[in-house]
Amino acid sequence: MTVYLELTRAFNDGALRAILSSGQAVVVHRLAIMSKDGDWILRERPEALEHVRRVLAARGSAYRFGAPLDVRWMSGGWSAHLEHRDGALRVRTDFVTRPPRIDALDLEALWREQEGAPLPVVDPRRLVAIKQTNREKDYAVIGELARLLSDPKEQLLASRSARDIVALGARHPRLLEDLARERPLLAAAARGEEALERALDAERRALVHANERRLARYAAAAEAWAAAWPATAHAIAGMPLEEAHEAIVARALGVLPFSVGTEPA
């Protein structure tokens, strides 16, 4: 964990540029002991991405398959992936500027909230949305994140526990009724825990499939880039990061579209 905290501080030297996210954020919130990768949300500004690349270059980092850490691709929802060695540890670093399921207004609010924080980290409510992936294990994490929320409304919208929802609904019956329009499974609370558990399972499957469809769109848009990547990786092997970055950008132009659903630029 220490290396990811050190990187977060280095990324934010002099200005807020990076917010620790996903698995490492779950560790910070003490819901996990460790996470093997580091994930950050970055400011969607050339200066922020350049600073992050300089920090990583100083550590001997190299690209893994993904989009270039360049604002043109990051603004299209792509992610960039790099790695370096820290002693015996392989440090994998993953970056987005537009995390899935967080809208633009809420993302701006997150940046405002984290300004001046000693350790900028995604809060539990937004982590619930970020962890709605196609990995089954993330839904147990969401359930524990929901228990960290103090607002009954946020708890009811996030909880993965039929027992917790029934108990919350008993304390806040009007809120439960109102929120059923936003989260339909809450209406099943009136039929008891077993009906609610079935509804929770169906909701989880729907969220999994929604993320699978999202990833499939990006995978389809990246097919040509995936085919070009082995030769690209060979060409940049051993290059300093900034030189490798320039080479990757040159090769990605015209091959990897800036955003899904557009033609390659």
N, C-alpha and C positions, 0 to 999 in steps of 0.2 A: 504493500500500500504506500509506503514512504516515497517510492520513486514517482508515483502518480501525483502525490501531493507536491513534491518538488517540481515536477513538470508544470502543474497548475500555477504555482507561484511564479515560475520562470515565464510562462506564457503571459502572465498578467503583470509583468514588471513594468511599472510606469503608467499602466492603463488597464482597464478591464477589457479583456479580449476573449477569455475562455471560461466556460462554466463546466465543471465536472458533471458528468451525466451517467446514465445507465448503471452498469454493474458497480463501478467504483462509487457512485452516489449512494447506492444501496448499502455499501460497506460503511460509508460515512454516517448514514442514518442507523447504523448498528443492527441491520437486519441480515447481514452476511459477514462472514469472517474474511473472505477474500474474493477477488474477481480477477480472472487471468488477463484481461485486456483493459486498456484505458479509453474512455469515450469522453469527448468534449463537444459542446456546442460553441462555435466560434462566431465572433462578430463578422458580419458579411461585408467586410471592408478589405481592400487590397493590403493596407498597412498591417491589419491584424494577421492575415494569412502569411504575409512576408515575415513578420516577427516570429510566428510559430515555426515557420520553416528554418529561420536562423537558429532558433533554440534547438531544433531537432538536428540541424546540420552539425552543430557543435558537439553533438552526441553520436555522430556517425550514423544517423538514421538513413534508411533506404525505403523506397516505395514498395508496397505490395500492390496486388491488382486492385484497381478501383479508379476513381476519377482523379485527375490532377487537383492538387490543393490550390485551386484558382477560383476566383470569385465567379467567373462565367459559368462553371459547372456547379459550384456550390449553391448558387442561386436557383438552380434547377432541381434542387433536392438530392443531388448525388452525395456520396460519401467518399472520403479519401482515407487511405490506409497506409501506414508506414510502420517500420519497426527498427529497433536498434538493440544492442547488447548493453547490459549494465552488470558487469561481472558475469556471473553464471546465468543471470536472468535475461530472457528474451522479452523485451518490452514492446508490446504491440499498442499502437496509438491510432485511434479512429476518430474522424472528425466530420461534423455536419454543420451547416449554418441554419438549415431549416428542418428541425427534427419532425418526424412524422407525427401527425395527430395533435400538434400544437399550432394553433392558428396565429396569424401575424400579430394581432393585438395582444394575445396572451404572451407571445414571445417577447414583444417589446416590454411588457410589464415585468417579465422575468429579468430582463437586463436592468431595468430600473431598480428592482428589489435587490439585486446582487451587487449593485454599485457600492463600493466601500467595504464589502464583506471580507473578512480575513481569509476565508476559503469559499470562493464562489462555487455553489453546488446546486443542482436542481432539487427543488423541494418535493416532498412526497406526493402532493396532488398532481403535479405535472409528470412525475415519474410513473404514476399510474397509467397515464396515456402513453408514455414512451414505451412502457413494458407490455403493451398490448400487441405482442408479436405473434408469430406462429410457433413459438416454443412453449410447450406445455408447462415447463418449470417456471416460466415467468408469471403464471397466474397465481401460484402460491405466493410469490413475492408481492404481487398486487394486493392479495388479501392481507398481508402483514403491513404493507404501506397504508392501506385503508384504516387500519387500527391506530396509525399515528396521527390521523386527521382529527382535529378538534371540532370542526364544524359538522353538525349532524347531517346537513345537506350534502356536503362533500363525502361523508362516510356512506350515506345511502346510495350515492351515485357510483361509488367505487368498490364497495364491499363484495367479497367473493364468498362470504359465509351466510348461509341461510339462517343460522341461529342468530348471528349479529343483526341481520336485517329485520328479523321478526322482533327482536328486543328493541331495536331503534324505532321500529314502526309503532310499537306499543307506547313508547314515550312521546313520539311525535306523529300521531295518526294523520293530522291534516297535511303535514309536510310529506309524508309517505304518499298520500293520495295525489298531491300536487305534482310530485316528482315522477309518478308513474307515466305521465305524458312524455317525459324526457327519457326515462329508462323503463320501458314497458314491463320488464320482468317484475318490477316492484308490485304490480297488481296481483301477482301470484302469492304475495305474503299473506293475503286474507285466506288462502286455502291451506296454509300450514307449511312446515319446513320441507316436507317431501316434494310438494309441488314446486316450491321455490328452488330446491336443489335441481330439479329437472330443467327449470327455466334458466338457472345459472349455467348448467352444462350446455344448453342450446346457445346461450349468449356467447360463451367461451368459444364454441365451434364457429360461430358467425364471425367473431373477432379474428380468430386464427385464419379463416378463409379470406377475410378482407385483407389481411396483411400478406397472405400468399399471393393474392391478385396484384397487390401493389408491387411486391418484389418481382413478380413475373413480368410486369411492364418494364421495369428497369433492366431486368435480365435480357429481355428481347431487344431493348434499345442499345444494349451493350454487346450484342453478339459479335459485331465486326471488331470491336475493341478487344474482346476476349480472344478472338482469333489472332489479333495482332500482338497480344501481350507477350507471348513467349519470346518473340524476336525483339520486342522492346525491352524486356527484362534483361536479355542477353546483351543488348547494346549499351545499357546504362550500368551494367555491373561494374562496381568499383569506382564509379564517378562520384565526386562530391555532390551532395544533395542538390544544391542550386543548379549545377550543371545538368544533373539528371532531370530535375524539374523542367528545365527549358526544353530538353530533348523529349520528355513525355508530352509536354504541351504541344510541341510541333507535330508529334506523331498522332496525338488525339484529335487535333483540328481536322475536320472533315470526316472523322471516323466515329467519334463519340459525340452525340448531340448534346448541346448545352442543357436541354430539358427533355423529358419524356414526351413523346408526341410531336416532336419537331424533327425536321430534316437535319442531318449533320451540317454544321456551319462550315 
